[in-house]
Amino acid sequence: MVGHSNFLALHIVALVAGAHAANILGLFASLSPSHLVIQMSMARILAERGHNVTVVTVLKPPLLHKDITHILVPLEEHDLQAFSSVVAGLTKTDNSNAYTSMFRTVRQMSEAFSKMGSVMKHDVVRNLYEHSDNRFDLVIVGYFMNSFQLALAHKLKVPLVVALSNPPSFLGDILGNPYEVSYVPAMHLTTEHGNPMSFGKRLINLLGSLGQRLFMFVIEYRNARTYRDIYGDDPTLPSYGDLNKNISLVFFASHGISEGPIRPNVPAVIEVGGIQVKDEPDTLPQNMEEFLKDAPHGAILLSLGSNLKKDHLKSDTVQKMFNVVSKLKQKVIWKWDDLENTPGKSENTLYSKWVPQDDILAHPNITLFITHAGKGGVTEAQYHGKPMLALPVFGDQPSNADIMVKQGFGLKQSLLTLEEDSFLRGIQEVLKNPKYSEAVKSFSTLYRDRPISARQTLIYWMEYVIRYRGAPHLQSPLVHMNYIEANNLDVYALVLGVTAAICSIIHFVFRLIFKRLNAL
């Protein structure tokens, strides 16, 4: 049996290694750096594989592979400011409830992201399909409520794959994924892994699923309007509702087997959770390496993500955080965007505007990750077996934190109401109680245990789509069916109509018989 497994693994690797270099275009126009990390990791892997990769972004990536051709679309300042204003507003509201956070956050962020229609109008993007010398074999679109950007693949007449920083409960339905609300939790609902939902949970899940569908309907209505504004009545393009019929695969940053929930997935759903984690961590910058090397009591990484800036935080909250971490025995690397104005000076604290988060979490001296509970950061901590103290702010962060706590990987606190005493107690509890590190290290083993790695999975399926010119045979028939057909409403209507007609005929015949019998 072991020999068979080794043969299978070698066969898969041989398939992966047997592809020719392709011209791949990535459109990663998200305003969120965390999304860009996932998407640029995919681009880096494909470039290292030997493909000719061109990437279009609106943000400057923190790191860029030498073999990637990068095109930066310069945005207007007010477009960039719109997203920053949304984040600033969300830091001042209570988003501890996952569902409330989802609807409040996604509505506001979608309004900011809807301004991204200007990207598709920009000359550097139009040149990609209007210049006859440009030749591509595949387009990858980074998705975040911006389906109008799928039009680029139609313009180039090439296969389309989508990269998404969420699990299949978000967007999976456009691929024909079953909508199993009785046992698959919707976005932001936490459940016991592997256990059936109670009646109350199923009721909440049903209402949440309906709300999510209604919400996406509103978002898509806005996107359709943006699509018409960009392309008008371009005869070379399909209607907005048909754009997703060209999607070959969606790569989700999740791993359902270990993370849950267990759910049925169509072949077009490919999970590559942890794709941003390198097989071997890169060498840390010299100052960080030296700082972490001499840490007899361990070290802490404190990062609230790339969207949250110094100006978004209340000054007294920052002061409380500094007062606590500066007195710890552990060393602290604190991601901070304004090095001219740091929270304070302390020998145990190193500030950095940018941190190689995955590489730092891989360091053996890191004993705690204080995080905003973004999906990417939680994934990296789980992969490297590091316990967490979560300070979620908006979006999926409260839900990610709730799931992390339920799994026993750490604790959650409110950044909005943070106090020194409770913050210190939380840090000490996670550091001193071994149950958190033991739980997350155990999960790390499970998370890593896969037939092939996320990297190999990405390469194989990207090249599969190229080899089979979009691989339309992977698509579910549901993609090409309307709501009535997909739910058999026309069949039920026919059966109901025929049944009603037969009942009417039988009723008429019996009445006629009774009349004649009464006449005798």
PyMOL commands that set and color helices and strands:
alter all, ss='L'
color gray80, all
select helices_A, chain A and resi 2-17+33-49+77-90+98-121+123-130+147-156+172-175+199-231+240-246+256-259+286-293+310-312+315-325+357-361+375-384+397-406+420-432+434-448+454-467+472-474+477-480+483-486+489-519
alter helices_A, ss='H'
color red, helices_A
select strands_A, chain A and resi 23-28+52-57+68-72+138-142+160-164+247-252+269-271+299-303+331-335+349-352+366-371+388-390+410-412
alter strands_A, ss='S'
color yellow, strands_A
deselect
rebuild
show_as cartoon
